[in-house]
């Protein structure tokens, strides 16, 4: 990949990072509701610079980076 994936604050995200959700999200096609402040561990980068893939429970979902903040 020749592009950087950045969170809502402009921090560069890497494979395996942990992120925090910056707002409540309803997941389309599922009954999952993700609350603000939820920690998502071990993200995977995609071919899109504005999206990351992650596991929530037993489901794999794609989240937009504009709703994520890198956890230090």
NUFISE-140179 format. One record per atom (N, C-alpha, C, O, CB): atom name; z negated, y, x. Coordinates in steps of 0.001 Angstrom, whole numbers, plus 500000, padded with zeros to 6 digits. Glycine has a CB too. Example, Ala and Ser with C-alpha at 12.3 -4.5 7.8 and 13.67 -1.06 7.14 Angstrom:
2
atomo | up | north | east
N | 492200 | 494310 | 513190 $
CA | 492200 | 495500 | 512300 $
C | 492200 | 496700 | 513200 $
O | 491535 | 496681 | 514236 $
CB | 490954 | 495527 | 511308 $
N | 492920 | 497750 | 512850 $
CA | 492860 | 498940 | 513670 $
C | 492130 | 500030 | 512900 $
O | 491961 | 501138 | 513409 $
CB | 494275 | 499402 | 514084 $
//
This chain:
72
atomo | up | north | east
N | 500000 | 498812 | 500846 $
CA | 500000 | 500000 | 500000 $
C | 500000 | 501241 | 500884 $
O | 499281 | 501300 | 501881 $
CB | 498777 | 500004 | 499042 $
N | 500785 | 502203 | 500525 $
CA | 500877 | 503406 | 501326 $
C | 500345 | 504631 | 500588 $
O | 500778 | 505756 | 500838 $
CB | 502307 | 503636 | 501742 $
N | 499404 | 504401 | 499679 $
CA | 498786 | 505509 | 498958 $
C | 497280 | 505282 | 498905 $
O | 496803 | 504158 | 499060 $
CB | 499378 | 505647 | 497525 $
N | 496537 | 506370 | 498682 $
CA | 495081 | 506277 | 498579 $
C | 494681 | 506298 | 497116 $
O | 495265 | 507018 | 496307 $
CB | 494390 | 507430 | 499349 $
N | 493681 | 505501 | 496792 $
CA | 493114 | 505486 | 495445 $
C | 491835 | 506304 | 495509 $
O | 490939 | 506013 | 496301 $
CB | 492843 | 504009 | 494926 $
N | 491754 | 507349 | 494652 $
CA | 490597 | 508249 | 494680 $
C | 489887 | 508237 | 493331 $
O | 490514 | 508070 | 492285 $
CB | 491031 | 509687 | 495044 $
N | 488560 | 508420 | 493374 $
CA | 487774 | 508493 | 492141 $
C | 487845 | 509900 | 491565 $
O | 488609 | 510735 | 492050 $
CB | 486302 | 508090 | 492400 $
N | 487055 | 510164 | 490533 $
CA | 487094 | 511458 | 489854 $
C | 486628 | 512610 | 490742 $
O | 486971 | 513762 | 490476 $
CB | 486244 | 511406 | 488611 $
N | 485853 | 512326 | 491790 $
CA | 485372 | 513366 | 492701 $
C | 486231 | 513506 | 493949 $
O | 485948 | 514351 | 494798 $
CB | 483953 | 513076 | 493104 $
N | 487270 | 512696 | 494074 $
CA | 488142 | 512778 | 495233 $
C | 487758 | 511867 | 496379 $
O | 488380 | 511933 | 497439 $
CB | 488175 | 514158 | 495716 $
N | 486753 | 511017 | 496206 $
CA | 486370 | 510062 | 497243 $
C | 487358 | 508901 | 497252 $
O | 487802 | 508452 | 496195 $
CB | 484923 | 509548 | 497018 $
N | 487701 | 508418 | 498436 $
CA | 488655 | 507317 | 498567 $
C | 487960 | 506001 | 498203 $
O | 486876 | 505700 | 498703 $
CB | 489237 | 507254 | 500016 $
N | 488598 | 505225 | 497328 $
CA | 488075 | 503921 | 496929 $
C | 488757 | 502828 | 497741 $
O | 489954 | 502900 | 498017 $
CB | 488280 | 503683 | 495411 $
N | 487980 | 501815 | 498120 $
CA | 488496 | 500678 | 498878 $
C | 488240 | 499393 | 498110 $
O | 487426 | 499357 | 497187 $
CB | 487852 | 500608 | 500281 $
N | 488937 | 498354 | 498499 $
CA | 488764 | 497021 | 497918 $
C | 487301 | 496596 | 498087 $
O | 486765 | 496681 | 499192 $
CB | 489732 | 495981 | 498590 $
N | 486651 | 496142 | 497018 $
CA | 485286 | 495649 | 497093 $
C | 484201 | 496697 | 496880 $
O | 483018 | 496356 | 496902 $
CB | 485082 | 495019 | 498396 $
N | 484560 | 497949 | 496677 $
CA | 483570 | 499010 | 496442 $
C | 482869 | 498828 | 495101 $
O | 483350 | 498111 | 494223 $
CB | 484240 | 500388 | 496496 $
N | 481726 | 499491 | 494960 $
CA | 481019 | 499575 | 493685 $
C | 481218 | 500982 | 493131 $
O | 481205 | 501962 | 493876 $
CB | 479492 | 499237 | 493850 $
N | 481402 | 501068 | 491812 $
CA | 481628 | 502362 | 491169 $
C | 480734 | 502510 | 489945 $
O | 480271 | 501520 | 489377 $
CB | 483108 | 502521 | 490773 $
N | 480497 | 503759 | 489545 $
CA | 479754 | 504090 | 488329 $
C | 480724 | 504657 | 487305 $
O | 481666 | 505361 | 487668 $
CB | 478605 | 505101 | 488624 $
N | 480505 | 504358 | 486033 $
CA | 481313 | 504953 | 484971 $
C | 480775 | 506346 | 484678 $
O | 479562 | 506547 | 484619 $
CB | 481303 | 504067 | 483684 $
N | 481671 | 507302 | 484495 $
CA | 481253 | 508682 | 484239 $
C | 481210 | 509010 | 482752 $
O | 480753 | 510090 | 482378 $
CB | 482186 | 509645 | 484942 $
N | 481680 | 508097 | 481891 $
CA | 481604 | 508305 | 480442 $
C | 481651 | 506962 | 479731 $
O | 482039 | 505955 | 480323 $
CB | 482756 | 509219 | 479949 $
N | 481252 | 506946 | 478451 $
CA | 481315 | 505729 | 477649 $
C | 482774 | 505373 | 477389 $
O | 483592 | 506246 | 477101 $
CB | 480544 | 505903 | 476312 $
N | 483091 | 504088 | 477493 $
CA | 484466 | 503637 | 477288 $
C | 484498 | 502474 | 476308 $
O | 483677 | 501561 | 476389 $
CB | 485111 | 503229 | 478625 $
N | 485446 | 502512 | 475388 $
CA | 485721 | 501385 | 474504 $
C | 486913 | 500643 | 475089 $
O | 487934 | 501258 | 475395 $
CB | 486001 | 501853 | 473021 $
N | 486797 | 499337 | 475247 $
CA | 487870 | 498548 | 475839 $
C | 488806 | 498086 | 474735 $
O | 488387 | 497410 | 473794 $
CB | 487305 | 497337 | 476631 $
N | 490086 | 498457 | 474856 $
CA | 491070 | 498082 | 473839 $
C | 491232 | 496570 | 473788 $
O | 491247 | 495902 | 474822 $
CB | 492425 | 498753 | 474120 $
N | 491355 | 496038 | 472575 $
CA | 491584 | 494607 | 472395 $
C | 490358 | 493760 | 472637 $
O | 490468 | 492541 | 472762 $
CB | 492668 | 494156 | 473298 $
N | 489194 | 494373 | 472707 $
CA | 487956 | 493647 | 472985 $
C | 486807 | 494333 | 472264 $
O | 486922 | 495484 | 471843 $
CB | 487680 | 493569 | 474514 $
N | 485716 | 493626 | 472128 $
CA | 484539 | 494210 | 471501 $
C | 483597 | 494813 | 472545 $
O | 482469 | 495186 | 472222 $
CB | 483804 | 493157 | 470673 $
N | 484053 | 494907 | 473786 $
CA | 483226 | 495429 | 474876 $
C | 483168 | 496957 | 474812 $
O | 484201 | 497619 | 474718 $
CB | 483778 | 494968 | 476247 $
N | 481959 | 497508 | 474865 $
CA | 481737 | 498944 | 475012 $
C | 480988 | 499152 | 476315 $
O | 479891 | 498623 | 476496 $
CB | 480943 | 499542 | 473791 $
N | 481566 | 499907 | 477212 $
CA | 480937 | 500182 | 478499 $
C | 480239 | 501528 | 478437 $
O | 480843 | 502525 | 478041 $
CB | 481978 | 500156 | 479645 $
N | 478987 | 501565 | 478820 $
CA | 478180 | 502789 | 478753 $
C | 478281 | 503585 | 480049 $
O | 478503 | 503027 | 481124 $
CB | 476712 | 502449 | 478461 $
N | 478113 | 504896 | 479927 $
CA | 478093 | 505781 | 481093 $
C | 476973 | 505355 | 482034 $
O | 475868 | 505046 | 481586 $
CB | 477914 | 507265 | 480663 $
N | 477250 | 505338 | 483323 $
CA | 476247 | 504957 | 484313 $
C | 476266 | 503483 | 484655 $
O | 475533 | 503053 | 485545 $
CB | 474893 | 505328 | 483824 $
N | 477083 | 502695 | 483973 $
CA | 477197 | 501266 | 484277 $
C | 477806 | 501095 | 485664 $
O | 478790 | 501754 | 486000 $
CB | 478057 | 500530 | 483204 $
N | 477221 | 500213 | 486465 $
CA | 477737 | 499942 | 487805 $
C | 478719 | 498781 | 487719 $
O | 478396 | 497718 | 487187 $
CB | 476578 | 499622 | 488808 $
N | 479907 | 498992 | 488239 $
CA | 480927 | 497958 | 488329 $
C | 481053 | 497610 | 489808 $
O | 481349 | 498479 | 490628 $
CB | 482312 | 498432 | 487711 $
N | 480830 | 496341 | 490154 $
CA | 480861 | 495909 | 491549 $
C | 482173 | 495214 | 491871 $
O | 482837 | 494664 | 490993 $
CB | 479687 | 494979 | 491850 $
N | 482530 | 495250 | 493137 $
CA | 483648 | 494489 | 493682 $
C | 484973 | 494794 | 492985 $
O | 485604 | 493896 | 492428 $
CB | 483354 | 493017 | 493582 $
N | 485391 | 496049 | 493017 $
CA | 486667 | 496433 | 492397 $
C | 487830 | 495937 | 493254 $
O | 487690 | 495712 | 494456 $
CB | 486750 | 497976 | 492212 $
N | 488975 | 495775 | 492606 $
CA | 490206 | 495407 | 493297 $
C | 491245 | 496488 | 493034 $
O | 491389 | 496958 | 491906 $
CB | 490723 | 494007 | 492834 $
N | 491960 | 496877 | 494070 $
CA | 492989 | 497899 | 493943 $
C | 494252 | 497284 | 493343 $
O | 494531 | 496101 | 493543 $
CB | 493294 | 498547 | 495316 $
N | 495010 | 498094 | 492609 $
CA | 496254 | 497651 | 491995 $
C | 497422 | 498412 | 492620 $
O | 497228 | 499201 | 493545 $
CB | 496218 | 497858 | 490455 $
N | 498621 | 498178 | 492118 $
CA | 499797 | 498899 | 492605 $
C | 499830 | 500337 | 492094 $
O | 500641 | 501140 | 492555 $
CB | 501070 | 498172 | 492187 $
N | 498954 | 500664 | 491146 $
CA | 498874 | 502007 | 490566 $
C | 497736 | 502767 | 491249 $
O | 496617 | 502261 | 491335 $
CB | 498653 | 501943 | 489012 $
N | 498017 | 503971 | 491730 $
CA | 496986 | 504752 | 492426 $
C | 495940 | 505332 | 491479 $
O | 494937 | 505881 | 491934 $
CB | 497631 | 505875 | 493206 $
N | 496161 | 505218 | 490163 $
CA | 495210 | 505750 | 489182 $
C | 494494 | 504661 | 488401 $
O | 493932 | 504943 | 487342 $
CB | 495922 | 506665 | 488222 $
N | 494496 | 503420 | 488892 $
CA | 493847 | 502321 | 488184 $
C | 493274 | 501313 | 489168 $
O | 493832 | 501087 | 490242 $
CB | 494835 | 501634 | 487235 $
N | 492146 | 500706 | 488783 $
CA | 491546 | 499614 | 489546 $
C | 491256 | 498466 | 488588 $
O | 491096 | 498666 | 487384 $
CB | 490241 | 500078 | 490280 $
N | 491194 | 497279 | 489136 $
CA | 490913 | 496077 | 488360 $
C | 489487 | 495635 | 488679 $
O | 489044 | 495728 | 489823 $
CB | 491947 | 494936 | 488672 $
N | 488771 | 495152 | 487657 $
CA | 487401 | 494699 | 487888 $
C | 487020 | 493651 | 486848 $
O | 487715 | 493463 | 485849 $
CB | 486413 | 495888 | 487846 $
N | 485903 | 492974 | 487105 $
CA | 485407 | 491983 | 486167 $
C | 484185 | 492532 | 485454 $
O | 483269 | 493069 | 486077 $
CB | 485074 | 490663 | 486885 $
N | 484190 | 492388 | 484131 $
CA | 483046 | 492766 | 483312 $
C | 482726 | 491537 | 482475 $
O | 483497 | 491153 | 481595 $
CB | 483341 | 494051 | 482409 $
N | 481582 | 490926 | 482758 $
CA | 481278 | 489659 | 482105 $
C | 482285 | 488622 | 482569 $
O | 482456 | 488418 | 483771 $
CB | 481298 | 489800 | 480557 $
N | 482950 | 487967 | 481633 $
CA | 483964 | 486972 | 481983 $
C | 485374 | 487544 | 481900 $
O | 486346 | 486833 | 482154 $
CB | 483847 | 485761 | 481072 $
N | 485493 | 488818 | 481548 $
CA | 486800 | 489444 | 481361 $
C | 487202 | 490255 | 482585 $
O | 486358 | 490866 | 483241 $
CB | 486791 | 490337 | 480122 $
N | 488486 | 490257 | 482886 $
CA | 489043 | 491126 | 483909 $
C | 489723 | 492280 | 483197 $
O | 490581 | 492070 | 482340 $
CB | 490040 | 490358 | 484845 $
N | 489336 | 493509 | 483556 $
CA | 489898 | 494687 | 482896 $
C | 490412 | 495673 | 483950 $
O | 490051 | 495593 | 485124 $
CB | 488838 | 495366 | 481982 $
N | 491246 | 496588 | 483512 $
CA | 491764 | 497654 | 484372 $
C | 491160 | 498966 | 483895 $
O | 491216 | 499289 | 482708 $
CB | 493338 | 497709 | 484348 $
N | 490582 | 499723 | 484826 $
CA | 489965 | 501007 | 484503 $
C | 490700 | 502133 | 485216 $
O | 491158 | 501971 | 486347 $
CB | 488471 | 501009 | 484889 $
N | 490806 | 503268 | 484549 $
CA | 491418 | 504454 | 485164 $
C | 490406 | 505072 | 486125 $
O | 489215 | 505147 | 485826 $
CB | 491870 | 505498 | 484075 $
N | 490895 | 505510 | 487274 $
CA | 490009 | 506067 | 488289 $
C | 489419 | 507416 | 487875 $
O | 488433 | 507858 | 488465 $
CB | 490756 | 506217 | 489593 $
N | 489998 | 508073 | 486878 $
CA | 489470 | 509370 | 486425 $
C | 488121 | 509213 | 485720 $
O | 487431 | 510207 | 485495 $
CB | 490475 | 510054 | 485481 $
N | 487732 | 507985 | 485368 $
CA | 486441 | 507729 | 484718 $
C | 485441 | 507059 | 485653 $
O | 484403 | 506572 | 485204 $
CB | 486642 | 506864 | 483489 $
N | 485749 | 507031 | 486963 $
CA | 484910 | 506321 | 487924 $
C | 484393 | 507270 | 488994 $
O | 485036 | 508263 | 489333 $
CB | 485687 | 505171 | 488569 $
N | 483204 | 506937 | 489524 $
CA | 482607 | 507677 | 490621 $
C | 482111 | 506651 | 491636 $
O | 481407 | 505711 | 491268 $
CB | 481443 | 508614 | 490125 $
N | 482462 | 506818 | 492884 $
CA | 482063 | 505871 | 493933 $
C | 480551 | 505871 | 494101 $
O | 479915 | 506923 | 494176 $
CB | 482747 | 506218 | 495273 $
N | 479992 | 504673 | 494157 $
CA | 478551 | 504531 | 494358 $
C | 478281 | 504406 | 495845 $
O | 478912 | 503598 | 496527 $
CB | 477986 | 503300 | 493586 $
N | 477355 | 505196 | 496350 $
CA | 477058 | 505177 | 497794 $
C | 476052 | 504142 | 498138 $
O | 475692 | 503995 | 499306 $
CB | 476567 | 506513 | 498260 $
//
